[in-house]
């Protein structure tokens, strides 16, 4: 995927006629306008990255505004893009996202990490956590059959993330 994104940068640099170092230097509208001029799968990789950048900004804004339904829809759109344009999902991840989304109280879900693995995140209303823990494993296994591994679900809470905190000096 990295090589394909680097090739997208090279091609977009030529097509746009300006210096581009990374896909973050290109607007999603520009990629869409040039979509047919890019070879596949390069065009889909570029579309995923540039659209994902927009989704991340929109997700942060939705959270600031308290619009949890919009934030959840953006998570689900991210999963679809990771599955279809970036092609890093797997049937098991898609089944987990469906199992989550079929459960009342889940606002959005997507694979997480670099893909090709087995982890998803979901936004779940606090009052639905117990329901998710009880219903999602059964829904997941119903999709994949008896051979499906039993999923492990973890309840986590969002935080401000990692940061450096300076302690006051201990010397007077």
TORLOTOR-109937 format. One line per 5 residues: number of its first residue (from 0); their letters; for each residue x, y negated, z of N, C-alpha, C, O. Coordinates in steps of 0.05 Angstrom, whole numbers, plus 5000, padded with zeros to 4 digits. Each point is the difference from the previous one (the first is absolute). Last residue first. Example, Ala and Ser with C-alpha at 12.3 -4.5 7.8 and 13.67 -1.06 7.14 Angstrom:
BEGIN
1) sa) 5257,5045,5142,5016,4976,5001,4985,4978,5014,5010,4978,5004  4996,5137,4995,4982,4976,5000,5018,4976,5000,5021,5000,5013
***
This chain:
BEGIN
171) xxxxx) 5253,4499,5915,4988,4974,5003,5012,4978,4982,4992,4977,5001  4997,5130,4975,5018,4982,5014,4988,4972,5002,4987,4991,4981  4973,5082,4972,5000,5007,5029,5019,4982,5016,5000,5001,5024  4939,4980,4882,5027,5005,5011,4998,5006,5030,4984,4989,5014  4934,5035,4921,5013,4976,5012,5026,5008,5012,5004,5022,5010
166) xxxxx) 4962,5033,4907,4995,4998,5029,5013,4975,5010,5021,4991,4991  4940,5037,4909,5023,4990,5015,4992,4997,5029,4980,4988,5007  4985,5077,4909,4992,4982,5021,5024,4992,5016,5016,5017,5009  4956,5026,4889,5021,4995,5019,4989,4981,5021,4989,4979,4993  4954,5096,4946,5009,4972,5001,5022,4998,5021,5003,5018,5017
161) xxxxx) 4918,5052,4928,5026,4997,5013,5009,4971,4999,4994,4986,4981  4901,5032,5015,5023,5011,4987,5026,4995,5016,4999,4988,5022  4905,4993,4999,5014,4978,4986,5025,5010,4986,5012,4985,4985  4908,5084,5031,5014,4982,5017,5013,4979,4983,4998,5000,4975  4921,5086,5025,5016,4980,4987,5014,4982,5020,4989,4994,5021
156) xxxxx) 4983,5107,5002,4989,4974,5000,5019,4981,4986,5024,5003,5003  4949,5111,4998,5020,4979,5005,4986,4973,4998,4977,4998,4990  5007,5116,5012,4987,4975,5004,5022,4980,5007,5014,5003,5019  4988,5093,4923,5011,4984,5022,4984,4974,5001,4993,4988,4980  5000,5120,4976,4992,4972,5000,5010,4986,5025,5000,5012,5021
151) xxxxx) 5019,5081,4913,5004,4988,5026,4993,4970,4998,5011,4986,4983  4957,5107,4957,5012,4973,5002,5003,4992,5029,4984,5007,5017  5018,5092,4936,4984,4985,5019,5013,4972,5004,5022,4999,5010  4989,5057,4897,5011,4997,5027,4981,4984,5018,4985,4983,4990  4981,5079,4927,5008,4973,5007,5012,4999,5028,4990,5012,5018
146) xxxxx) 4968,5064,4937,5029,4999,5000,5011,4972,5008,5024,4997,5004  4881,5025,4985,5011,5012,5024,5030,4998,5002,5012,5001,5022  4938,4924,4919,4997,5029,5004,5015,5010,5024,5012,4984,5015  4973,4923,4946,5024,5015,4991,4998,5030,5005,5018,5015,4990  4912,4921,5035,5008,4993,4972,5022,5018,4990,5000,5007,4976
141) xxxxx) 4969,5001,5113,4978,5008,4982,5007,4994,4971,4992,5015,4982  5066,4955,5088,5003,5029,4994,4978,5010,4982,5005,5019,4985  4989,4891,5044,5025,5004,4985,5002,5029,4991,5005,5006,4977  4925,4972,5081,4995,4989,4973,5024,5005,4982,4998,5007,4976  5012,5014,5115,4982,5019,4987,4994,4991,4971,4999,5017,4982
136) xxxxx) 5054,4926,5072,5014,5025,4994,4982,5020,4985,5009,5013,4982  4951,4903,5047,5018,4999,4977,5015,5026,4995,5002,5008,4977  4935,4974,5099,4989,5007,4974,5021,5002,4978,4996,5017,4982  5023,4959,5113,4984,5025,5000,4993,5009,4972,4999,5024,4994  5050,4895,5021,5016,5022,5011,4985,5026,4998,5012,5021,4996
131) xxxxx) 4942,4900,4981,5021,5006,4980,5016,5025,5009,5005,5018,4985  4932,4948,5076,4986,5013,4977,5021,5008,4979,4999,5022,4989  5031,4928,5084,4994,5027,5008,4986,5016,4977,5005,5023,4997  5013,4884,4989,5025,5016,5002,4994,5029,5007,5011,5018,4987  4928,4902,5001,4999,5024,4982,5024,5018,5003,5002,5021,4987
126) xxxxx) 4984,4892,5058,4978,5018,5009,4998,5026,4983,4986,5018,5007  5078,4913,4971,5006,5012,5026,4979,5020,5009,5007,5021,5011  5011,4962,4885,4988,4984,5022,5004,5015,5026,5000,5025,5001  5069,4985,4918,4976,5013,5012,4989,4981,5021,5015,4990,5017  5060,5021,4896,4988,4980,5018,4974,5012,5010,4982,5006,4984
121) xxxxx) 5108,5050,4981,4972,4992,4996,4993,4978,5020,5010,5000,5023  5077,5062,4925,4991,4982,5021,4972,4993,4994,4991,5000,4977  5078,5088,4997,4981,4979,4993,4996,4982,5024,5004,5008,5022  5068,5076,4938,4991,4982,5020,4981,4979,4988,5005,4990,4978  5057,5087,4985,4974,5007,5011,4991,4981,5022,4991,5010,5021
116) xxxxx) 5075,4987,4885,5000,5013,5026,4972,5005,5010,4982,5005,4984  5045,4947,4935,5009,5027,4997,5000,5016,5026,5008,5023,5001  5000,4871,5008,4984,5018,4984,5012,5027,4999,5021,5005,5012  5011,4920,5040,5009,4999,4972,4983,5018,4982,5005,5001,4976  4951,4957,5113,5027,5010,4995,5006,4999,4970,4988,4985,4986
111) xxxxx) 4911,5028,5040,5020,4981,5011,5028,5013,4996,5002,5025,4996  4886,4978,4965,5025,5014,5007,5020,4979,5010,4997,4977,4995  4902,4998,5020,5019,5003,4978,5023,5018,5009,5004,5003,5024  4889,4948,5004,5022,5019,5005,5018,5001,4975,4992,4994,4978  4916,4952,5078,5018,5003,4977,5022,5020,5008,5005,5004,5023
106) xxxxx) 4917,4979,5032,4998,4977,4982,5018,5002,4976,4994,4989,4979  4951,5078,5095,5026,4996,4987,4997,4978,4979,4983,5002,4983  4943,5029,5067,5017,4985,5017,5028,4996,4989,5016,4985,5010  4924,5099,4961,4990,4974,5009,5020,4987,5019,5011,5012,5018  5018,5057,4906,4994,5000,5028,4991,4972,5008,5014,4981,4995
101) xxxxx) 5022,5047,4919,4973,5012,5003,4991,5000,5029,4978,5011,5006  5109,4959,4969,4980,4981,4989,4972,5011,5002,4981,4985,5000  5092,5071,5027,4999,4976,5017,4977,4982,4991,4984,4991,5016  5036,5083,4931,4988,5009,5025,4997,4976,5020,4980,4998,5014  5064,4986,4904,4971,5005,4996,4987,5008,5026,4978,4990,5007
96) xxxxx) 5115,5000,4995,4987,4974,4996,4970,5003,4996,4984,4985,5011  5066,5093,4993,4999,4987,5026,4987,4973,4998,4983,4993,5017  5033,5055,4904,4979,5013,5015,4997,4987,5028,4978,4996,5010  5092,4975,4935,4975,4991,4989,4976,5012,5015,4980,4987,5005  5106,5043,5017,4996,4972,5008,4974,4989,4991,4986,4986,5014
91) xxxxx) 5038,5100,4957,4995,5001,5029,4995,4971,5011,4983,4996,5017  5043,5017,4891,4972,5008,5005,4993,4999,5030,4978,4993,5008  5097,4941,4964,4998,5029,4996,4971,5007,5006,4986,4984,5013  5076,4921,4957,4982,5014,5018,5001,5030,4994,5013,5009,4980  5032,4919,4972,5015,5011,5022,4982,5014,5020,5009,5009,5022
86) xxxxx) 4982,4932,4890,5000,5029,4999,5017,5013,5022,5017,5017,4994  4956,4890,4973,5027,5006,5010,5004,5030,5001,5023,5010,5001  4893,4957,4968,5020,4985,4986,5029,5007,5009,5018,5002,4983  4905,5044,5056,4996,4999,4971,5022,4986,4985,5009,5009,4979  4990,5003,5120,4993,5025,4987,5001,4999,4969,5012,5017,4988
81) xxxxx) 5002,4905,5064,5022,5019,5006,4995,5027,4987,5019,5013,4991  4912,4924,5004,5023,4992,4983,5024,5018,5005,5014,5007,4981  4910,5007,5072,4993,5006,4972,5024,4993,4982,5006,5015,4981  5000,4960,5109,5003,5029,4997,4995,5008,4970,5014,5016,4989  4972,4895,5035,5028,5006,5001,5005,5030,4995,5017,5008,4985
76) xxxxx) 4895,4961,5026,5011,4993,4973,5030,5006,4998,5009,5008,4979  4950,5004,5105,4991,5020,4981,5009,4995,4972,5007,5018,4985  5012,4918,5081,5015,5024,5006,4992,5022,4980,5017,5014,4989  4935,4907,5007,5027,4996,4989,5017,5024,5005,5016,5008,4983  4898,4989,5054,4998,5003,4971,5027,4997,4987,5006,5014,4981
71) xxxxx) 4988,4968,5111,4997,5028,4995,4998,5006,4970,5012,5020,4991  4990,4890,5036,5026,5013,5006,4999,5030,4994,5018,5011,4989  4901,4941,5005,5019,4993,4978,5027,5013,5004,5011,5011,4981  4927,4998,5088,4991,5015,4977,5018,4995,4976,5006,5018,4985  5009,4934,5096,5010,5028,5000,4990,5016,4977,5014,5018,4991
66) xxxxx) 5001,4878,5036,4984,5014,4980,5010,5029,4997,5015,5007,4982  5019,4916,5073,4983,5019,5013,4982,5015,4981,4980,5012,5008  5093,4921,4975,4972,4991,4999,4980,5019,5014,4977,4994,5003  5116,5027,4990,4999,4974,5013,4971,4990,5002,4993,4987,5019  5022,5092,4933,5002,5004,5028,4999,4974,5015,4987,4998,5021
61) xxxxx) 5013,4998,4886,4975,5012,5010,5001,5005,5030,4980,4995,5014  5098,4976,4943,4980,4978,5002,4974,5011,5010,4987,4987,5017  5081,5075,4967,5007,4983,5023,4980,4978,5003,4993,4993,5023  4996,5061,4902,4995,5015,5024,5006,4983,5025,4984,4999,5019  5038,4967,4896,4971,4998,5005,4992,5015,5025,4982,4992,5015
56) xxxxx) 5109,5012,4957,4993,4973,5009,4970,4997,5006,4992,4988,5019  5036,5095,4947,5012,4995,5027,4993,4972,5010,4993,4997,5023  4982,5026,4889,4983,5013,5020,5011,4996,5028,4985,4996,5019  5065,4973,4907,4976,4984,5004,4983,5012,5022,4988,4985,5016  5087,5064,4959,5008,4975,5013,4976,4982,5005,4998,4988,5022
51) xxxxx) 4987,5089,4929,5003,5006,5028,5010,4975,5015,4992,4996,5023  5001,5000,4884,4974,4999,5012,5001,5006,5030,4985,4988,5016  5095,5018,4934,4991,4972,5001,4972,4998,5012,4994,4981,5015  5043,5106,4976,5017,4983,5017,4989,4972,5002,4998,4989,5022  4959,5072,4918,4997,5008,5029,5015,4980,5018,4989,4990,5019
46) xxxxx) 5021,5000,4888,4974,4991,5009,4996,5007,5029,4989,4984,5016  5089,5047,4943,5001,4971,5003,4973,4990,5011,4999,4983,5017  5005,5107,4960,5017,4995,5024,5001,4970,5006,4998,4992,5023  4957,5036,4899,4985,5006,5024,5016,4996,5025,4989,4992,5021  5053,4996,4895,4980,4979,5004,4983,5005,5025,4993,4982,5014
41) xxxxx) 5073,5082,4959,5012,4975,5010,4979,4979,5006,5001,4987,5021  4992,5107,4942,4987,4991,5024,5010,4974,5011,4991,4991,5021  4995,5005,4887,4990,5015,5023,5021,5020,5009,5012,5013,4982  5007,4890,4967,4995,5028,4997,4989,5013,5026,5005,4990,5022  4978,4906,4945,5019,5016,5016,4994,5030,4996,4976,5007,4998
36) xxxxx) 4971,4923,4964,5027,4999,4987,5021,5016,5016,5022,5003,4990  4885,4986,5038,5002,5017,4976,5027,5000,4986,5006,5017,4984  4978,4926,5094,4997,5028,5006,5004,5018,4976,5014,5020,5001  4989,4880,5018,5020,5015,4984,4997,5030,5002,5016,5015,4989  4927,4926,5060,5000,4988,4973,5018,5015,4981,4996,5001,4976
31) xxxxx) 5001,5024,5116,4976,5008,4986,4999,4989,4972,4991,5013,4982  5081,4961,5073,5002,5028,4993,4975,5009,4985,5002,5015,4980  4997,4898,5053,5019,5003,4978,5003,5029,4991,5001,5006,4976  4946,4974,5099,4987,4991,4976,5018,5003,4975,4991,5006,4978  5044,5011,5109,4984,5022,4990,4985,4992,4975,4996,5017,4982
26) xxxxx) 5097,4936,5041,4973,4999,5010,4984,5023,4987,5005,5008,4978  5103,4986,5046,4980,5000,4978,4973,5000,5013,4994,5014,5019  5088,4994,5030,5003,4975,4985,4979,4997,4978,5000,4979,4986  5010,5100,5068,4987,4979,5016,5003,4973,4987,4986,4981,5007  5057,5096,4957,4972,4998,4993,4985,4979,5016,4979,4990,4992
21) xxxxx) 5125,4995,4993,4984,5021,5012,4971,4997,4990,4992,4979,4990  5076,4964,4975,5017,5019,5014,4985,5024,5011,5011,5022,5001  4982,4900,4916,4984,5016,5019,5020,5020,5013,5013,5015,4986  4987,4893,4942,5014,5018,5018,4982,5012,5021,4985,4986,5014  4978,4989,4887,5010,4986,5024,5014,5019,5018,4996,5024,4999
16) xxxxx) 4949,4996,4920,5021,4981,4993,5010,4983,5023,5006,4976,4997  4924,5098,4988,4993,4974,5012,5022,4979,4994,4994,4976,5001  5018,5115,4969,4973,4991,4990,4993,4972,5010,4988,4984,4985  5093,5057,5046,5001,4995,4971,4974,4989,4990,5000,4980,4985  5003,5045,5104,5019,4978,4997,5002,4993,4970,4999,4976,4993
11) xxxxx) 4952,5100,5030,4985,4976,5006,5018,4975,4997,4991,4979,4991  5049,5106,5000,4982,4995,4978,4984,4974,5004,4996,4985,4981  5062,5044,5088,5016,4994,4976,4981,4993,4977,5005,4980,4986  4956,5049,5094,5012,4974,5004,5015,4992,4974,4997,4977,4991  4968,5109,5012,4979,4980,4997,5011,4972,5003,4992,4982,4985
6) xxxxx) 5066,5089,5032,4995,4997,4971,4977,4980,4995,5002,4985,4981  5016,5036,5108,5023,4985,4989,4997,4996,4970,5006,4979,4989  4932,5076,5054,4995,4972,5007,5023,4982,4990,4995,4978,4991  5014,5114,4997,4978,4991,4983,4993,4971,5007,4994,4984,4981  5070,5060,5071,5010,4995,4973,4979,4990,4982,5005,4982,4983
1) xx) 4969,5042,5104,5017,4977,5001,5011,4993,4972,5000,4977,4992  4949,5101,5020,4983,4976,5000,5017,4975,5000,4994,4980,4987
***
